[in-house]
Amino acid sequence: MSVQLDPTYREQAVGTLDTAEIDVLVIGGGVTGAGAALDAASRGLSVTLVEARDFAAGTSSRSSKLIHGGLRYLEQMDFALVREALKERGLLLNTLAPHLVHPVPFLFPLQHRVWERAYIGAGIALYDTLGGARTVPMHKHLTRSGALELAPALRADALTGAIRYYDAQVDDARHTMMIARTAAEHGATVLTRTKVIGLERDGEKVVGARVEDLETGLTHTVRARTVISATGVWTDDMIKMTGVDFPFHVQMSKGVHILVPRDRLNLHTGMIMRTEKSVLFVIPWAEHWIIGTTDTEWSLDKNHPTATAADVQYILDHVNSLLREPLTRADIVGTYAGLRPLMTGATKETAKLSREHAVAEPAPGLFVIAGGKYTTYRVMAADVVDAAAARLGGEIPASATAQLPIVGAAGYFDMLAEVTDLSVSQRLPVDVVEHLLGRYGSLSTDIFGLIAADPALRHPIPGASDYIAAEIVYAVTHEGALHLDDILTRRTRISIEVPDRGLAAAPEIARLIAPLLGWTEETTNTEINRYYDRVHAELAANEATDDAAANAARLIAAR
């Protein structure tokens, strides 16, 4: 049985914070921090991970949901970055997380004859070559008619032909959380809602941190031989906390995505198109399309970046330039905005800042990892743990995470091959079993166990019928969810997948989890009202014309 990140686990884990000195304290529960905790724990080190909000609450839940090398980096001649990312794509697809990472086709429409096909085709051929044989299907050149067969939604006069290629997709928030669960399996202590409020020093050396448990208000002191900061866009806040200057700084770039219903676009493939700044993706996502992203500087609130009316219009204008039937704001069922942590470069244009990563030790015992991209989280984690291991000394094994599947991967393919039999034995529709396997892998047996104990949990959630009640319960009993927002926004994606942003589903979900979290009726109502306030604040922000106005509107319901 896997480690259950339930309220009992959390209570016991908090109780260990003031005890014996540990080898590594990881600050930050995004994908890199979770990866660092797993890397260090799998080497036999004692590890505690603390996260101020929830796993993947920042950038790691707000990406384009792609595991990819980045075609645009080829154009920037950054072959090393692309090769590294494509190697990681192969590991995730085949070994580390095949239950969460899946191949997805993309169409690259061509709009100029001869030269563009040769130019783009050469780049995509190199992309396939760098990605390694048999990781995903090879690219294919298409005529205009061939492209329109795959993408009837496109205007015939908007393209001269196309190239189809493959990349991969992931539910970033679930993937990050399951890396943290895997770290816990290897002995790491992983805690959310635990905020670092200061560093412990012995002279110049960093020897731990003071941590506030945001659920109780109590402060704890964690003593650690090394501290790793994997705080993404909050890296410069760590600079202020240390009182020393780092060899790099982080600049924030906002990326916005919208979701529209799957039946609104007659496409049998994803799509990528060039913009004046970068690229725009149309990405299949269950019953929806994710369309994005933007790339603009951001200097306001880090916790709650928000899409503005201008951001949404930018996306609509670009995707509509190819469509027979343009999308409108009325088609949009969800939006989200995330911040990329880009290391400061020679140019201030955020699209050109470095997506490579760097590790530094600005104070003895404190290691900072910054930059990078979601796909290369494992490499980033290994690099920063290597640096910490050198400080620790002794015979510490090398990173083994390239061969270490995350929870739910082992046995996934066997269960996938038995979907029909599972549907019969569990008395669940085939599409529900497929949905569960794509979210939990072989851990779907845990969900089946919950349903066996309480058959009512097999029913869909009112207002969010793509999810069943057992998934909501499981989010609390196994996945560390502590609040309504954790479930609606990250353990599920209800907050962006239904037109009302989860308002109808929230009360039913609160009813399911209240007894598991020990909520009173007053606490339950507070959680529901807080979520309602958040949704209304985000919708108001989406109507704002600029970042400042959107930020002000969103902060009305900040938490």
C-alpha positions in Angstrom: 0.0 0.0 0.0 1.3 3.5 -0.9 1.9 6.2 1.7 -1.3 8.0 2.5 -0.9 11.8 2.8 -4.0 12.1 5.0 -4.6 14.3 8.0 -3.0 11.7 10.4 0.2 11.7 8.2 0.3 15.5 8.4 -0.1 15.6 12.1 2.6 13.1 12.7 4.9 14.8 10.1 4.5 18.2 11.7 5.5 16.6 15.0 8.9 15.7 13.5 9.8 19.2 12.5 11.5 20.2 15.8 13.2 16.9 16.3 16.5 15.5 15.0 18.7 17.3 12.4 18.0 16.1 8.9 20.3 15.9 5.8 18.2 18.0 3.4 15.4 20.6 3.9 13.7 21.4 0.6 11.8 24.6 0.4 9.1 24.6 -2.4 6.5 22.0 -3.4 6.5 22.7 -7.2 7.8 20.1 -9.6 11.5 20.9 -9.0 11.1 20.8 -5.2 9.2 17.6 -5.3 11.8 16.2 -7.7 14.6 17.3 -5.4 12.9 15.6 -2.4 12.5 12.4 -4.3 16.1 12.5 -5.6 17.6 13.1 -2.2 15.4 10.6 -0.4 16.1 7.9 -3.0 19.8 8.3 -2.3 19.2 7.4 1.3 19.3 11.0 2.7 16.9 12.2 5.4 14.6 14.8 3.8 11.8 17.2 4.7 9.9 19.2 2.0 7.9 22.2 3.1 5.5 24.1 0.8 3.7 27.3 1.8 0.5 26.5 -0.1 -0.2 23.3 -1.9 1.8 21.0 -4.1 2.1 22.7 -7.5 0.1 25.7 -6.3 2.3 28.0 -8.4 3.8 27.6 -11.8 3.7 23.8 -11.7 -0.1 23.7 -12.0 -0.4 26.4 -14.6 1.8 25.3 -17.5 0.7 24.3 -21.1 0.5 20.7 -19.8 3.2 19.6 -22.3 6.2 17.5 -21.9 8.3 18.7 -24.8 11.7 19.7 -26.1 10.5 23.1 -27.3 10.6 23.6 -31.1 11.3 27.3 -30.7 14.5 26.6 -28.9 15.9 24.9 -32.1 15.4 28.2 -33.9 17.4 29.8 -31.1 20.1 27.2 -31.7 19.8 25.8 -28.2 20.3 22.2 -29.2 21.6 21.1 -25.8 18.4 22.2 -24.1 16.2 20.5 -26.7 18.2 17.3 -26.6 18.0 17.2 -22.8 14.3 17.9 -22.7 13.5 15.3 -25.3 15.5 12.7 -23.4 13.4 13.4 -20.4 10.3 13.2 -22.5 11.3 9.6 -23.4 11.9 8.7 -19.8 8.6 10.0 -18.7 6.6 8.3 -21.5 8.3 4.9 -21.2 9.5 4.5 -17.6 8.8 7.2 -15.1 5.2 8.2 -15.6 3.5 6.4 -18.5 0.2 6.7 -16.7 0.3 10.5 -16.6 2.3 11.4 -19.7 0.9 10.5 -23.1 1.8 11.2 -26.7 -0.2 13.8 -28.5 -0.1 14.7 -32.2 0.3 18.3 -33.4 -0.3 19.9 -36.7 2.0 22.7 -37.8 0.2 24.6 -40.6 2.4 26.0 -43.4 1.5 29.4 -44.9 4.3 29.9 -47.4 5.2 27.6 -50.3 8.5 25.8 -50.7 10.9 27.6 -48.3 8.7 27.2 -45.2 8.2 23.5 -45.7 11.9 23.0 -46.2 12.8 25.3 -43.2 10.2 24.0 -40.7 10.5 20.4 -42.0 14.3 20.4 -41.4 13.7 21.7 -37.8 11.1 19.1 -37.0 13.2 16.3 -38.6 16.0 17.4 -36.2 13.5 17.5 -33.4 12.6 13.8 -34.1 16.2 12.9 -34.4 17.2 14.5 -31.1 14.2 12.9 -29.4 15.5 9.4 -30.1 14.0 6.5 -32.1 10.6 5.1 -31.3 9.8 7.5 -28.4 6.9 9.0 -30.4 5.8 8.5 -34.0 7.9 10.3 -36.6 6.7 13.5 -38.3 4.8 13.4 -41.6 4.5 16.0 -44.3 0.9 16.7 -45.4 -0.6 18.4 -48.4 -3.3 21.1 -47.9 -6.1 18.5 -48.4 -4.3 16.0 -46.1 -4.1 18.7 -43.4 -7.7 19.6 -43.8 -8.7 16.0 -43.3 -7.1 16.1 -39.9 -8.2 19.7 -39.2 -11.5 20.5 -40.9 -11.9 23.5 -38.6 -9.1 25.3 -40.5 -9.8 27.7 -43.4 -8.5 26.3 -46.7 -6.9 29.6 -47.6 -5.1 29.8 -44.3 -2.5 27.2 -45.1 -0.6 25.7 -48.1 0.1 22.4 -46.3 1.2 21.2 -42.9 3.6 18.9 -41.0 2.3 16.6 -38.3 4.6 15.7 -35.4 4.2 14.3 -31.9 5.0 15.5 -28.4 3.6 14.6 -25.0 1.1 15.8 -22.5 0.8 15.7 -18.7 -1.6 16.9 -16.0 1.2 19.0 -14.3 -0.5 19.4 -10.9 -1.2 15.7 -10.5 2.2 14.7 -11.7 3.9 17.1 -9.2 1.8 15.8 -6.4 2.6 12.2 -7.3 6.3 12.9 -7.3 5.9 14.2 -3.8 4.0 11.0 -2.9 6.8 9.0 -4.3 9.3 11.0 -2.2 7.2 10.1 0.8 7.4 6.4 -0.2 11.1 6.7 -0.1 11.1 8.2 3.4 10.8 11.9 2.8 8.5 14.0 5.0 6.4 16.2 2.7 4.2 19.0 4.1 2.0 21.6 2.6 0.7 24.8 4.2 4.1 25.2 6.0 5.7 28.5 5.2 9.4 29.3 5.7 9.5 32.6 7.7 13.3 32.7 8.3 16.5 30.9 7.9 18.6 29.5 10.8 22.2 30.4 10.8 25.4 29.3 12.5 27.6 32.2 11.6 27.5 32.5 7.8 26.3 28.9 7.4 22.6 28.1 6.9 21.6 25.3 9.2 17.8 25.1 8.8 14.7 27.3 8.8 11.9 28.5 10.9 8.6 27.3 9.5 5.0 28.4 10.3 2.3 25.8 10.1 -0.4 27.8 8.4 -3.1 25.4 9.6 -2.4 26.0 13.3 -0.3 29.2 13.4 2.5 27.4 15.3 6.1 27.9 14.5 8.7 25.2 14.2 12.4 25.1 13.7 13.8 22.6 11.3 17.5 21.8 11.6 19.2 20.7 8.4 22.7 20.1 7.3 21.8 21.5 3.9 18.8 23.6 2.6 17.6 23.5 -1.0 15.5 26.4 -2.3 13.3 25.4 -5.2 11.0 28.4 -5.0 10.6 29.4 -8.7 9.3 32.9 -9.1 9.8 33.4 -5.3 13.6 33.0 -5.7 14.2 36.7 -5.3 12.2 36.5 -2.0 14.8 34.0 -0.8 17.5 36.4 -1.9 16.1 39.0 0.5 15.8 36.4 3.3 19.5 35.5 3.1 20.7 39.0 3.0 23.3 38.2 0.3 23.2 38.7 -3.4 22.7 35.7 -5.7 24.7 35.2 -9.0 21.3 35.3 -10.8 17.9 36.8 -10.4 14.5 35.6 -11.7 12.2 37.6 -13.9 8.5 36.6 -14.2 6.7 36.1 -17.5 3.0 35.6 -17.5 1.5 32.9 -19.6 -2.3 32.7 -20.1 -4.4 29.8 -21.5 -8.1 29.4 -22.2 -10.3 26.3 -22.4 -13.1 25.7 -24.9 -15.3 22.7 -25.4 -13.9 19.9 -27.5 -16.8 19.9 -29.9 -16.3 23.6 -30.6 -13.3 22.8 -32.9 -13.5 20.1 -35.5 -9.9 18.9 -35.1 -8.5 15.4 -34.9 -5.1 16.6 -33.7 -3.5 19.3 -31.6 -2.1 22.4 -33.4 0.9 24.7 -33.1 1.2 28.1 -34.8 3.8 30.8 -34.8 3.1 34.2 -33.4 5.1 37.4 -33.4 6.4 36.6 -30.0 6.5 32.8 -29.7 4.1 30.0 -30.5 0.5 29.3 -29.8 -0.8 25.7 -29.0 -4.2 24.2 -29.4 -3.9 21.1 -27.1 -6.5 18.3 -26.7 -7.5 18.0 -23.0 -10.2 15.4 -22.4 -13.5 17.1 -23.4 -11.8 20.4 -24.0 -9.1 22.2 -26.0 -6.4 24.2 -24.1 -5.3 27.2 -26.2 -2.3 29.3 -25.3 0.0 30.8 -24.3 0.9 34.5 -24.0 4.3 35.7 -22.9 4.3 39.1 -21.1 6.3 40.6 -18.3 4.7 40.5 -14.8 5.7 42.3 -11.7 2.6 42.1 -9.5 1.2 39.5 -7.1 3.0 36.2 -7.4 0.3 34.0 -5.9 -2.6 35.0 -8.1 -1.6 36.0 -11.6 -4.7 36.5 -13.7 -5.8 36.6 -17.3 -7.0 39.9 -18.5 -9.5 40.7 -21.3 -6.5 41.7 -23.4 -4.7 38.4 -22.8 -7.8 36.5 -23.9 -8.3 38.6 -26.9 -4.7 38.0 -28.0 -5.3 34.3 -27.9 -8.6 34.5 -29.7 -7.2 36.8 -32.5 -4.3 34.4 -33.2 -6.2 31.2 -33.2 -9.1 32.7 -35.2 -6.7 33.7 -38.0 -6.8 30.0 -39.0 -10.4 29.0 -38.2 -13.4 28.7 -40.5 -15.7 29.6 -37.6 -14.0 32.0 -35.1 -14.1 31.4 -31.4 -15.7 34.0 -29.2 -15.5 34.8 -25.5 -18.8 33.0 -25.1 -17.1 29.7 -26.1 -14.6 29.9 -23.2 -15.3 27.7 -20.2 -12.1 28.4 -18.3 -9.0 30.4 -18.1 -5.8 30.2 -16.1 -2.5 32.2 -15.8 0.9 31.1 -14.6 4.3 32.7 -14.1 7.4 31.4 -15.7 10.6 31.8 -13.6 13.1 33.0 -16.1 16.7 33.7 -15.2 17.7 37.3 -16.0 19.5 37.4 -19.4 21.1 39.9 -21.7 17.8 41.0 -23.1 14.6 42.1 -21.3 12.3 40.4 -23.7 10.9 37.5 -21.6 10.5 35.2 -24.6 14.3 35.2 -25.0 15.4 34.9 -21.4 17.1 31.6 -20.5 15.0 28.5 -20.0 18.2 26.7 -18.8 18.7 26.3 -15.1 21.4 27.2 -12.7 22.5 26.0 -9.2 24.2 28.3 -6.7 25.3 28.2 -3.1 25.0 31.9 -2.1 25.6 31.1 1.6 27.3 27.9 3.0 24.7 25.2 3.2 22.0 26.9 1.1 21.6 25.7 -2.4 19.3 27.5 -4.9 18.0 26.1 -8.1 16.4 28.4 -10.6 15.3 28.7 -14.3 14.6 25.6 -16.3 11.4 24.2 -17.7 8.8 21.7 -16.5 10.0 18.9 -18.7 13.6 19.0 -17.3 12.5 19.0 -13.6 14.3 15.7 -12.9 17.6 16.9 -14.3 17.3 20.1 -12.3 16.5 18.2 -9.1 19.5 15.9 -9.6 21.8 18.8 -10.2 20.9 20.6 -7.0 21.0 17.5 -4.9 24.5 16.7 -6.4 25.6 20.1 -5.1 24.1 19.5 -1.7 25.6 16.0 -1.5 29.1 17.5 -2.2 28.6 19.8 0.8 27.4 16.8 3.0 30.4 14.7 2.0 30.7 10.9 2.5 29.7 8.2 0.1 26.3 9.4 -1.2 25.0 7.5 -4.2 24.5 9.2 -7.6 21.0 10.1 -8.7 18.9 7.1 -9.6 15.7 8.8 -10.5 16.1 8.1 -14.3 15.1 4.5 -13.4 12.7 5.3 -10.6 9.0 5.2 -11.7 6.7 7.4 -9.7 3.8 5.9 -7.8 1.1 4.4 -10.1 3.4 3.6 -12.9 4.2 0.0 -12.0 1.5 -2.3 -13.3 -0.2 0.5 -15.3 0.2 -1.1 -18.7 -1.2 -4.5 -17.5 -4.3 -2.7 -16.1 -4.7 -0.7 -19.3 -4.7 -3.9 -21.3 -7.5 -5.2 -19.1 -9.8 -2.2 -19.2 -12.9 -4.2 -20.3 -12.4 -6.8 -17.6 -11.9 -4.1 -15.0 -15.1 -2.4 -16.2 -17.1 -5.5 -15.6 -15.4 -6.5 -12.3 -15.7 -3.0 -10.8 -19.2 -2.3 -12.3 -17.9 1.0 -13.8 -18.3 2.2 -17.4 -15.2 1.7 -19.6 -14.7 5.4 -20.0 -14.6 5.9 -16.2 -12.0 3.1 -15.8 -9.9 4.7 -18.6 -10.3 8.1 -16.8 -9.1 6.6 -13.5 -6.1 4.8 -15.1 -5.1 8.1 -16.8 -5.1 9.9 -13.4 -4.0 7.3 -10.9 -2.3 4.5 -12.9 -2.2 1.3 -11.0 -3.2 3.2 -7.9 -6.7 3.0 -9.3 -7.0 -0.1 -7.2 -7.2 2.3 -4.2 -10.2 4.0 -5.8 -11.8 0.6 -6.5 -11.3 -0.2 -2.8 -13.1 3.0 -1.7 -16.0 2.2 -3.9 -16.2 -1.4 -2.6 -16.4 0.0 0.9 -19.0 2.6 0.0 -20.8 2.0 -3.4 -22.2 5.6 -3.3 -18.7 6.8 -4.2 -19.0 5.4 -7.7 -21.5 8.2 -8.7 -20.4 11.3 -10.6 -20.1 14.7 -8.9 -23.2 16.9 -9.5 -22.0 19.9 -11.6 -18.7 18.1 -12.5 -19.8 14.8 -14.0 -16.3 13.9 -15.4 -15.3 13.0 -11.8 -16.7 10.5 -9.4 -17.1 10.9 -5.6 -14.4 8.4 -4.8 -11.8 10.7 -6.4 -12.8 13.5 -4.1 -12.5 11.3 -1.0 -9.1 10.0 -2.2 -7.8 13.5 -2.6 -8.0 13.9 1.2 -7.2 10.3 2.3 -4.2 9.8 0.1 -3.2 13.0 -1.8 -2.7 15.6 0.9 -5.7 17.9 0.0 -6.5 20.2 3.0 -8.9 22.7 1.4 -11.7 22.9 -1.1 -9.5 24.8 -3.5 -6.9 22.1 -3.5 -9.4 19.7 -4.9 -11.3 21.9 -7.3 -8.1 23.4 -8.8 -5.3 20.8 -8.6 -6.4 17.3 -7.6 -9.1 17.7 -10.2 -9.4 20.5 -12.8 -13.0 21.3 -12.2 -12.2 25.0 -11.7 -11.3 25.4 -15.4 -13.3 22.6 -17.0 -16.9 23.5 -16.3 -18.5 26.8 -17.4 -19.5 27.8 -13.8 -15.9 27.2 -12.6 -17.1 24.6 -10.1 -19.6 26.7 -8.2 -22.3 24.0 -8.4 -19.9 21.2 -7.5 -18.3 23.0 -4.5 -21.0 22.3 -1.9 -21.2 18.6 -2.8 -17.4 18.2 -2.6 -17.3 20.1 0.7 -19.9 17.7 2.1 -17.8 14.7 1.1 -14.6 15.9 2.6 -15.8 17.8 5.7 -15.9 14.7 8.0 -12.5 13.5 6.7 -10.9 16.9 7.6 -12.9 17.4 10.8 -14.7 20.5 9.6 -17.6 22.0 11.5 -20.6 23.3 9.6 -19.1 26.8 10.0 -15.8 25.7 8.6 -17.5 24.0 5.7 -19.5 27.1 4.8 -16.4 29.3 5.1 -14.5 27.0 2.6 -17.4 27.2 0.2 -17.8 30.9 0.5 -14.1 31.4 0.1 -14.1 29.4 -3.1 -17.1 31.3 -4.4 -15.3 34.6 -3.7 -12.2 33.4 -5.5 -14.2 32.4 -8.6 -16.1 35.7 -8.7 -12.8 37.6 -8.3 -11.1 35.7 -11.1 -14.1 36.4 -13.4 -14.0 40.1 -12.6 -10.2 40.1 -13.3 -10.8 38.5 -16.7 -12.9 41.5 -17.6 -10.1 43.9 -16.7 -8.2 45.6 -19.5 -4.8 45.6 -18.0 -2.6 43.7 -15.5 -2.9 46.3 -12.7 -6.7 46.3 -12.8 -6.8 42.5 -13.0 -4.4 42.1 -10.1 -6.5 44.5 -7.9 -9.7 42.6 -8.8 -8.2 39.2 -8.0 -6.6 40.3 -4.7 -10.1 41.0 -3.3 -10.3 37.2 -2.7 -6.6 36.6 -2.1 -5.6 33.7 0.2 
